[in-house]
Amino acid sequence: MKRILLILLFCLSFSLLWAQTNLNGSTGYLVVSSAEITKSTNSPAVTTAYSATFSKEKVAHIPSLLLSFKDTFETSLAVDIAQDTDLLLNAKWRFSQKENTSFALGLLGQISSVSEGNQAALQLYVASTFESSIMERPSKTTILLGYSFQEKMNSNINFALAFQTPFFADTFKDKVVFLLDFGNVSYSATPSFSDADDRGLVNVGLRLLPFELVNSVYLGLELRALDLFDHKGRALSLGAAISFQPN
């Protein structure tokens, strides 16, 4: 079952070869979802992504597929494949956009240990993304507040803060950004890495901003370091996302 899901979604991820997705497949930073939506016009935008996340002990494969509609709504499906297989289904509605500030309401449903335990969890959140400045560099900041519906959690209240700012802007011509997010919530309630049950998480990464390969097709690449301050949860992740945005 795991092998079939991996092969199927891996092929989907590269079938389309501007996508900025996090590890659960929604538009966002490293593990934090933003209030923004992948750009779309009259037709839906389709984004496929694949992340290989690994530590000394194990490797996780996380393919995902995202659909966005009219810059206001998106839905995505991701599969976290390691020792167990988890399904992550995301929906996000940007209900307000004024100048450089967006507000969104999101929902992340999860089924952990598919075909074994089938443990369910649900995360509700509201996020605000706005333009800011870090050390006189233009940046984007996201604040996320939420609540997790899951048994055996130390805290069901979720909080996260995320930043995006140019990385050596003069050298990389504003094509590469530095990402930082931290909080007490990860990309799912039962992630393969970065368990946030008892502490906060600090994640950093570099993102090559999406560039146009051919007409309406965009490619983005990422390097992530997850849970830097905890030995057990620490991991590296490499990701690629491809988005088809019809005019």
Contacts in CASP RR format, 6 or more apart in sequence:
PFRMAT RR
TARGET T0000
AUTHOR 0000-0000-0000
METHOD contacts of the structure
MODEL  1
MKRILLILLFCLSFSLLWAQTNLNGSTGYLVVSSAEITKSTNSPAVTTAY
SATFSKEKVAHIPSLLLSFKDTFETSLAVDIAQDTDLLLNAKWRFSQKEN
TSFALGLLGQISSVSEGNQAALQLYVASTFESSIMERPSKTTILLGYSFQ
EKMNSNINFALAFQTPFFADTFKDKVVFLLDFGNVSYSATPSFSDADDRG
LVNVGLRLLPFELVNSVYLGLELRALDLFDHKGRALSLGAAISFQPN
1 85 0 8 1.000
1 114 0 8 1.000
1 115 0 8 1.000
2 81 0 8 1.000
2 85 0 8 1.000
5 79 0 8 1.000
5 81 0 8 1.000
5 85 0 8 1.000
6 61 0 8 1.000
6 63 0 8 1.000
6 79 0 8 1.000
6 81 0 8 1.000
9 50 0 8 1.000
9 63 0 8 1.000
9 64 0 8 1.000
9 65 0 8 1.000
9 79 0 8 1.000
10 50 0 8 1.000
10 61 0 8 1.000
10 63 0 8 1.000
12 48 0 8 1.000
12 63 0 8 1.000
12 65 0 8 1.000
13 48 0 8 1.000
13 49 0 8 1.000
13 50 0 8 1.000
13 63 0 8 1.000
13 64 0 8 1.000
13 65 0 8 1.000
13 240 0 8 1.000
13 242 0 8 1.000
14 48 0 8 1.000
14 50 0 8 1.000
14 242 0 8 1.000
15 48 0 8 1.000
16 46 0 8 1.000
16 48 0 8 1.000
16 217 0 8 1.000
16 242 0 8 1.000
16 243 0 8 1.000
16 244 0 8 1.000
17 213 0 8 1.000
17 217 0 8 1.000
17 219 0 8 1.000
17 242 0 8 1.000
18 38 0 8 1.000
18 39 0 8 1.000
18 210 0 8 1.000
18 218 0 8 1.000
18 220 0 8 1.000
18 243 0 8 1.000
18 245 0 8 1.000
19 38 0 8 1.000
19 47 0 8 1.000
19 49 0 8 1.000
19 66 0 8 1.000
19 210 0 8 1.000
19 218 0 8 1.000
19 219 0 8 1.000
19 220 0 8 1.000
19 241 0 8 1.000
19 242 0 8 1.000
19 243 0 8 1.000
20 27 0 8 1.000
20 28 0 8 1.000
20 34 0 8 1.000
20 38 0 8 1.000
20 207 0 8 1.000
20 209 0 8 1.000
20 210 0 8 1.000
20 220 0 8 1.000
20 241 0 8 1.000
21 27 0 8 1.000
21 28 0 8 1.000
21 38 0 8 1.000
21 47 0 8 1.000
21 49 0 8 1.000
21 64 0 8 1.000
21 66 0 8 1.000
21 76 0 8 1.000
21 241 0 8 1.000
22 28 0 8 1.000
22 29 0 8 1.000
22 30 0 8 1.000
22 31 0 8 1.000
22 32 0 8 1.000
22 33 0 8 1.000
22 187 0 8 1.000
23 30 0 8 1.000
23 31 0 8 1.000
23 51 0 8 1.000
23 53 0 8 1.000
23 62 0 8 1.000
23 78 0 8 1.000
23 187 0 8 1.000
23 191 0 8 1.000
23 224 0 8 1.000
23 237 0 8 1.000
24 31 0 8 1.000
24 33 0 8 1.000
24 64 0 8 1.000
24 76 0 8 1.000
24 78 0 8 1.000
24 88 0 8 1.000
24 90 0 8 1.000
24 108 0 8 1.000
24 187 0 8 1.000
24 188 0 8 1.000
25 49 0 8 1.000
25 62 0 8 1.000
25 64 0 8 1.000
25 66 0 8 1.000
25 76 0 8 1.000
25 77 0 8 1.000
25 78 0 8 1.000
25 88 0 8 1.000
25 90 0 8 1.000
26 33 0 8 1.000
26 66 0 8 1.000
26 74 0 8 1.000
26 76 0 8 1.000
26 90 0 8 1.000
26 92 0 8 1.000
26 108 0 8 1.000
27 33 0 8 1.000
27 34 0 8 1.000
27 36 0 8 1.000
27 37 0 8 1.000
27 38 0 8 1.000
27 66 0 8 1.000
27 68 0 8 1.000
27 74 0 8 1.000
27 92 0 8 1.000
28 34 0 8 1.000
28 36 0 8 1.000
28 142 0 8 1.000
28 162 0 8 1.000
29 142 0 8 1.000
29 162 0 8 1.000
29 163 0 8 1.000
29 164 0 8 1.000
29 179 0 8 1.000
29 180 0 8 1.000
29 181 0 8 1.000
29 203 0 8 1.000
30 162 0 8 1.000
30 179 0 8 1.000
30 181 0 8 1.000
30 203 0 8 1.000
30 204 0 8 1.000
30 205 0 8 1.000
30 224 0 8 1.000
30 226 0 8 1.000
31 160 0 8 1.000
31 181 0 8 1.000
31 185 0 8 1.000
31 186 0 8 1.000
31 187 0 8 1.000
31 191 0 8 1.000
31 194 0 8 1.000
31 201 0 8 1.000
31 203 0 8 1.000
31 226 0 8 1.000
32 127 0 8 1.000
32 142 0 8 1.000
32 144 0 8 1.000
32 160 0 8 1.000
32 161 0 8 1.000
32 162 0 8 1.000
32 181 0 8 1.000
32 183 0 8 1.000
32 185 0 8 1.000
33 90 0 8 1.000
33 92 0 8 1.000
33 104 0 8 1.000
33 106 0 8 1.000
33 108 0 8 1.000
33 125 0 8 1.000
33 127 0 8 1.000
33 142 0 8 1.000
33 144 0 8 1.000
34 102 0 8 1.000
34 104 0 8 1.000
34 127 0 8 1.000
34 129 0 8 1.000
34 140 0 8 1.000
34 142 0 8 1.000
34 162 0 8 1.000
35 94 0 8 1.000
35 102 0 8 1.000
35 103 0 8 1.000
35 104 0 8 1.000
35 127 0 8 1.000
35 128 0 8 1.000
35 129 0 8 1.000
35 142 0 8 1.000
36 94 0 8 1.000
36 102 0 8 1.000
36 104 0 8 1.000
36 129 0 8 1.000
37 68 0 8 1.000
37 71 0 8 1.000
37 72 0 8 1.000
37 73 0 8 1.000
37 74 0 8 1.000
37 92 0 8 1.000
37 94 0 8 1.000
37 104 0 8 1.000
38 45 0 8 1.000
38 47 0 8 1.000
38 66 0 8 1.000
38 68 0 8 1.000
38 74 0 8 1.000
38 243 0 8 1.000
38 245 0 8 1.000
39 45 0 8 1.000
39 68 0 8 1.000
39 71 0 8 1.000
39 245 0 8 1.000
40 68 0 8 1.000
40 69 0 8 1.000
40 70 0 8 1.000
40 71 0 8 1.000
40 245 0 8 1.000
41 70 0 8 1.000
41 71 0 8 1.000
41 245 0 8 1.000
41 246 0 8 1.000
41 247 0 8 1.000
42 70 0 8 1.000
42 246 0 8 1.000
43 246 0 8 1.000
44 67 0 8 1.000
44 68 0 8 1.000
44 69 0 8 1.000
45 67 0 8 1.000
45 68 0 8 1.000
45 243 0 8 1.000
45 244 0 8 1.000
45 245 0 8 1.000
45 246 0 8 1.000
46 65 0 8 1.000
46 66 0 8 1.000
46 67 0 8 1.000
46 243 0 8 1.000
46 244 0 8 1.000
47 65 0 8 1.000
47 66 0 8 1.000
47 67 0 8 1.000
47 68 0 8 1.000
47 76 0 8 1.000
47 241 0 8 1.000
47 242 0 8 1.000
47 243 0 8 1.000
47 244 0 8 1.000
48 63 0 8 1.000
48 64 0 8 1.000
48 65 0 8 1.000
48 66 0 8 1.000
48 241 0 8 1.000
48 242 0 8 1.000
48 243 0 8 1.000
49 63 0 8 1.000
49 64 0 8 1.000
49 65 0 8 1.000
49 66 0 8 1.000
49 239 0 8 1.000
49 240 0 8 1.000
49 241 0 8 1.000
49 242 0 8 1.000
50 61 0 8 1.000
50 62 0 8 1.000
50 63 0 8 1.000
50 64 0 8 1.000
50 239 0 8 1.000
50 240 0 8 1.000
51 61 0 8 1.000
51 62 0 8 1.000
51 63 0 8 1.000
51 64 0 8 1.000
51 222 0 8 1.000
51 224 0 8 1.000
51 237 0 8 1.000
51 238 0 8 1.000
51 239 0 8 1.000
52 59 0 8 1.000
52 60 0 8 1.000
52 61 0 8 1.000
52 62 0 8 1.000
52 237 0 8 1.000
52 238 0 8 1.000
52 239 0 8 1.000
53 59 0 8 1.000
53 60 0 8 1.000
53 61 0 8 1.000
53 62 0 8 1.000
53 192 0 8 1.000
53 193 0 8 1.000
53 224 0 8 1.000
53 226 0 8 1.000
53 235 0 8 1.000
53 236 0 8 1.000
53 237 0 8 1.000
54 60 0 8 1.000
54 235 0 8 1.000
54 236 0 8 1.000
54 237 0 8 1.000
55 193 0 8 1.000
55 233 0 8 1.000
55 234 0 8 1.000
55 235 0 8 1.000
55 236 0 8 1.000
58 82 0 8 1.000
58 83 0 8 1.000
58 192 0 8 1.000
59 82 0 8 1.000
60 80 0 8 1.000
60 81 0 8 1.000
60 82 0 8 1.000
60 192 0 8 1.000
60 193 0 8 1.000
61 79 0 8 1.000
61 81 0 8 1.000
61 82 0 8 1.000
62 78 0 8 1.000
62 79 0 8 1.000
62 80 0 8 1.000
62 81 0 8 1.000
62 192 0 8 1.000
63 78 0 8 1.000
63 79 0 8 1.000
64 76 0 8 1.000
64 77 0 8 1.000
64 78 0 8 1.000
64 79 0 8 1.000
64 88 0 8 1.000
65 76 0 8 1.000
65 77 0 8 1.000
65 78 0 8 1.000
66 74 0 8 1.000
66 75 0 8 1.000
66 76 0 8 1.000
66 90 0 8 1.000
67 74 0 8 1.000
67 75 0 8 1.000
67 76 0 8 1.000
68 74 0 8 1.000
71 94 0 8 1.000
71 97 0 8 1.000
72 93 0 8 1.000
72 94 0 8 1.000
72 95 0 8 1.000
73 91 0 8 1.000
73 92 0 8 1.000
73 93 0 8 1.000
73 94 0 8 1.000
74 90 0 8 1.000
74 91 0 8 1.000
74 92 0 8 1.000
75 89 0 8 1.000
75 90 0 8 1.000
75 91 0 8 1.000
75 92 0 8 1.000
76 88 0 8 1.000
76 89 0 8 1.000
76 90 0 8 1.000
77 87 0 8 1.000
77 88 0 8 1.000
77 89 0 8 1.000
77 90 0 8 1.000
78 87 0 8 1.000
78 88 0 8 1.000
78 90 0 8 1.000
79 85 0 8 1.000
79 86 0 8 1.000
79 87 0 8 1.000
79 88 0 8 1.000
80 86 0 8 1.000
80 87 0 8 1.000
80 88 0 8 1.000
80 188 0 8 1.000
80 191 0 8 1.000
80 192 0 8 1.000
82 192 0 8 1.000
83 192 0 8 1.000
84 112 0 8 1.000
84 113 0 8 1.000
84 114 0 8 1.000
84 116 0 8 1.000
85 113 0 8 1.000
85 114 0 8 1.000
85 115 0 8 1.000
86 110 0 8 1.000
86 111 0 8 1.000
86 112 0 8 1.000
86 113 0 8 1.000
86 114 0 8 1.000
86 188 0 8 1.000
86 190 0 8 1.000
86 192 0 8 1.000
87 110 0 8 1.000
87 111 0 8 1.000
87 114 0 8 1.000
88 108 0 8 1.000
88 109 0 8 1.000
88 110 0 8 1.000
88 187 0 8 1.000
88 188 0 8 1.000
89 108 0 8 1.000
89 109 0 8 1.000
89 110 0 8 1.000
90 106 0 8 1.000
90 107 0 8 1.000
90 108 0 8 1.000
90 109 0 8 1.000
91 106 0 8 1.000
91 107 0 8 1.000
92 104 0 8 1.000
92 105 0 8 1.000
92 106 0 8 1.000
92 107 0 8 1.000
93 104 0 8 1.000
93 105 0 8 1.000
93 106 0 8 1.000
94 102 0 8 1.000
94 103 0 8 1.000
94 104 0 8 1.000
95 103 0 8 1.000
95 104 0 8 1.000
95 105 0 8 1.000
96 102 0 8 1.000
96 103 0 8 1.000
97 103 0 8 1.000
100 130 0 8 1.000
100 131 0 8 1.000
101 128 0 8 1.000
101 129 0 8 1.000
101 130 0 8 1.000
101 131 0 8 1.000
102 128 0 8 1.000
102 129 0 8 1.000
102 130 0 8 1.000
103 126 0 8 1.000
103 127 0 8 1.000
103 128 0 8 1.000
104 126 0 8 1.000
104 127 0 8 1.000
104 128 0 8 1.000
104 129 0 8 1.000
105 124 0 8 1.000
105 125 0 8 1.000
105 126 0 8 1.000
106 124 0 8 1.000
106 125 0 8 1.000
106 126 0 8 1.000
106 127 0 8 1.000
107 122 0 8 1.000
107 123 0 8 1.000
107 124 0 8 1.000
107 125 0 8 1.000
108 122 0 8 1.000
108 123 0 8 1.000
108 125 0 8 1.000
108 188 0 8 1.000
109 120 0 8 1.000
109 121 0 8 1.000
109 122 0 8 1.000
109 123 0 8 1.000
110 120 0 8 1.000
110 121 0 8 1.000
110 122 0 8 1.000
110 123 0 8 1.000
110 188 0 8 1.000
110 189 0 8 1.000
110 190 0 8 1.000
111 118 0 8 1.000
111 119 0 8 1.000
111 120 0 8 1.000
112 118 0 8 1.000
112 119 0 8 1.000
112 120 0 8 1.000
112 121 0 8 1.000
112 188 0 8 1.000
112 189 0 8 1.000
112 190 0 8 1.000
113 119 0 8 1.000
113 190 0 8 1.000
119 190 0 8 1.000
121 148 0 8 1.000
121 149 0 8 1.000
121 150 0 8 1.000
121 188 0 8 1.000
121 189 0 8 1.000
121 190 0 8 1.000
122 148 0 8 1.000
122 149 0 8 1.000
122 150 0 8 1.000
123 146 0 8 1.000
123 147 0 8 1.000
123 148 0 8 1.000
123 149 0 8 1.000
123 158 0 8 1.000
123 185 0 8 1.000
123 189 0 8 1.000
124 146 0 8 1.000
124 147 0 8 1.000
124 149 0 8 1.000
125 144 0 8 1.000
125 145 0 8 1.000
125 146 0 8 1.000
125 147 0 8 1.000
125 158 0 8 1.000
126 144 0 8 1.000
126 145 0 8 1.000
126 146 0 8 1.000
127 142 0 8 1.000
127 143 0 8 1.000
127 144 0 8 1.000
127 145 0 8 1.000
128 142 0 8 1.000
128 143 0 8 1.000
129 140 0 8 1.000
129 141 0 8 1.000
129 142 0 8 1.000
130 140 0 8 1.000
130 141 0 8 1.000
131 138 0 8 1.000
131 139 0 8 1.000
131 140 0 8 1.000
131 141 0 8 1.000
132 138 0 8 1.000
132 139 0 8 1.000
132 140 0 8 1.000
132 141 0 8 1.000
132 163 0 8 1.000
133 139 0 8 1.000
134 163 0 8 1.000
134 165 0 8 1.000
135 165 0 8 1.000
137 165 0 8 1.000
137 166 0 8 1.000
137 169 0 8 1.000
138 165 0 8 1.000
138 166 0 8 1.000
139 163 0 8 1.000
139 164 0 8 1.000
139 165 0 8 1.000
139 166 0 8 1.000
140 163 0 8 1.000
140 164 0 8 1.000
140 165 0 8 1.000
141 161 0 8 1.000
141 162 0 8 1.000
141 163 0 8 1.000
141 164 0 8 1.000
142 160 0 8 1.000
142 161 0 8 1.000
142 162 0 8 1.000
142 163 0 8 1.000
142 181 0 8 1.000
143 160 0 8 1.000
143 161 0 8 1.000
144 158 0 8 1.000
144 159 0 8 1.000
144 160 0 8 1.000
144 161 0 8 1.000
144 162 0 8 1.000
144 185 0 8 1.000
145 157 0 8 1.000
145 158 0 8 1.000
145 159 0 8 1.000
146 157 0 8 1.000
146 158 0 8 1.000
146 159 0 8 1.000
146 185 0 8 1.000
147 156 0 8 1.000
147 157 0 8 1.000
147 158 0 8 1.000
148 156 0 8 1.000
148 157 0 8 1.000
148 158 0 8 1.000
148 185 0 8 1.000
148 189 0 8 1.000
149 156 0 8 1.000
150 156 0 8 1.000
150 189 0 8 1.000
153 189 0 8 1.000
153 197 0 8 1.000
154 197 0 8 1.000
154 198 0 8 1.000
155 184 0 8 1.000
157 184 0 8 1.000
158 184 0 8 1.000
158 185 0 8 1.000
159 183 0 8 1.000
159 184 0 8 1.000
159 185 0 8 1.000
160 181 0 8 1.000
160 182 0 8 1.000
160 183 0 8 1.000
160 184 0 8 1.000
160 185 0 8 1.000
161 181 0 8 1.000
161 182 0 8 1.000
161 183 0 8 1.000
162 179 0 8 1.000
162 180 0 8 1.000
162 181 0 8 1.000
162 182 0 8 1.000
163 179 0 8 1.000
163 180 0 8 1.000
163 181 0 8 1.000
164 177 0 8 1.000
164 178 0 8 1.000
164 179 0 8 1.000
164 207 0 8 1.000
165 177 0 8 1.000
165 178 0 8 1.000
166 172 0 8 1.000
166 174 0 8 1.000
166 176 0 8 1.000
166 177 0 8 1.000
166 178 0 8 1.000
167 176 0 8 1.000
167 177 0 8 1.000
167 178 0 8 1.000
167 206 0 8 1.000
168 176 0 8 1.000
174 209 0 8 1.000
175 208 0 8 1.000
175 209 0 8 1.000
175 211 0 8 1.000
176 206 0 8 1.000
176 207 0 8 1.000
176 208 0 8 1.000
176 209 0 8 1.000
177 206 0 8 1.000
177 207 0 8 1.000
177 209 0 8 1.000
178 204 0 8 1.000
178 205 0 8 1.000
178 206 0 8 1.000
179 203 0 8 1.000
179 204 0 8 1.000
179 205 0 8 1.000
179 206 0 8 1.000
179 207 0 8 1.000
179 222 0 8 1.000
179 224 0 8 1.000
180 202 0 8 1.000
180 203 0 8 1.000
180 204 0 8 1.000
180 205 0 8 1.000
181 201 0 8 1.000
181 203 0 8 1.000
182 200 0 8 1.000
182 201 0 8 1.000
182 202 0 8 1.000
182 203 0 8 1.000
183 196 0 8 1.000
183 200 0 8 1.000
183 201 0 8 1.000
183 202 0 8 1.000
184 196 0 8 1.000
184 199 0 8 1.000
184 200 0 8 1.000
184 201 0 8 1.000
185 196 0 8 1.000
185 201 0 8 1.000
186 193 0 8 1.000
186 194 0 8 1.000
186 195 0 8 1.000
186 196 0 8 1.000
186 201 0 8 1.000
187 194 0 8 1.000
193 226 0 8 1.000
193 227 0 8 1.000
193 233 0 8 1.000
193 234 0 8 1.000
193 235 0 8 1.000
194 201 0 8 1.000
194 203 0 8 1.000
194 226 0 8 1.000
194 227 0 8 1.000
194 233 0 8 1.000
194 235 0 8 1.000
195 232 0 8 1.000
195 233 0 8 1.000
199 230 0 8 1.000
201 226 0 8 1.000
201 227 0 8 1.000
201 230 0 8 1.000
202 227 0 8 1.000
202 228 0 8 1.000
202 229 0 8 1.000
203 224 0 8 1.000
203 225 0 8 1.000
203 226 0 8 1.000
203 227 0 8 1.000
203 228 0 8 1.000
204 224 0 8 1.000
204 225 0 8 1.000
204 228 0 8 1.000
205 222 0 8 1.000
205 223 0 8 1.000
205 224 0 8 1.000
205 225 0 8 1.000
206 222 0 8 1.000
206 223 0 8 1.000
207 220 0 8 1.000
207 221 0 8 1.000
207 222 0 8 1.000
208 220 0 8 1.000
208 221 0 8 1.000
208 222 0 8 1.000
209 220 0 8 1.000
210 218 0 8 1.000
210 219 0 8 1.000
210 220 0 8 1.000
210 241 0 8 1.000
210 243 0 8 1.000
211 218 0 8 1.000
211 219 0 8 1.000
211 220 0 8 1.000
212 218 0 8 1.000
213 219 0 8 1.000
213 242 0 8 1.000
216 244 0 8 1.000
216 245 0 8 1.000
216 246 0 8 1.000
216 247 0 8 1.000
217 242 0 8 1.000
217 243 0 8 1.000
217 244 0 8 1.000
217 245 0 8 1.000
218 242 0 8 1.000
218 243 0 8 1.000
218 245 0 8 1.000
219 240 0 8 1.000
219 241 0 8 1.000
219 242 0 8 1.000
220 240 0 8 1.000
220 241 0 8 1.000
220 242 0 8 1.000
221 239 0 8 1.000
221 240 0 8 1.000
221 241 0 8 1.000
222 237 0 8 1.000
222 238 0 8 1.000
222 239 0 8 1.000
222 240 0 8 1.000
222 241 0 8 1.000
223 236 0 8 1.000
223 237 0 8 1.000
223 238 0 8 1.000
223 239 0 8 1.000
224 236 0 8 1.000
224 237 0 8 1.000
224 238 0 8 1.000
224 239 0 8 1.000
225 234 0 8 1.000
225 235 0 8 1.000
225 236 0 8 1.000
225 237 0 8 1.000
226 233 0 8 1.000
226 234 0 8 1.000
226 235 0 8 1.000
226 236 0 8 1.000
226 237 0 8 1.000
227 233 0 8 1.000
227 234 0 8 1.000
227 235 0 8 1.000
228 234 0 8 1.000
END
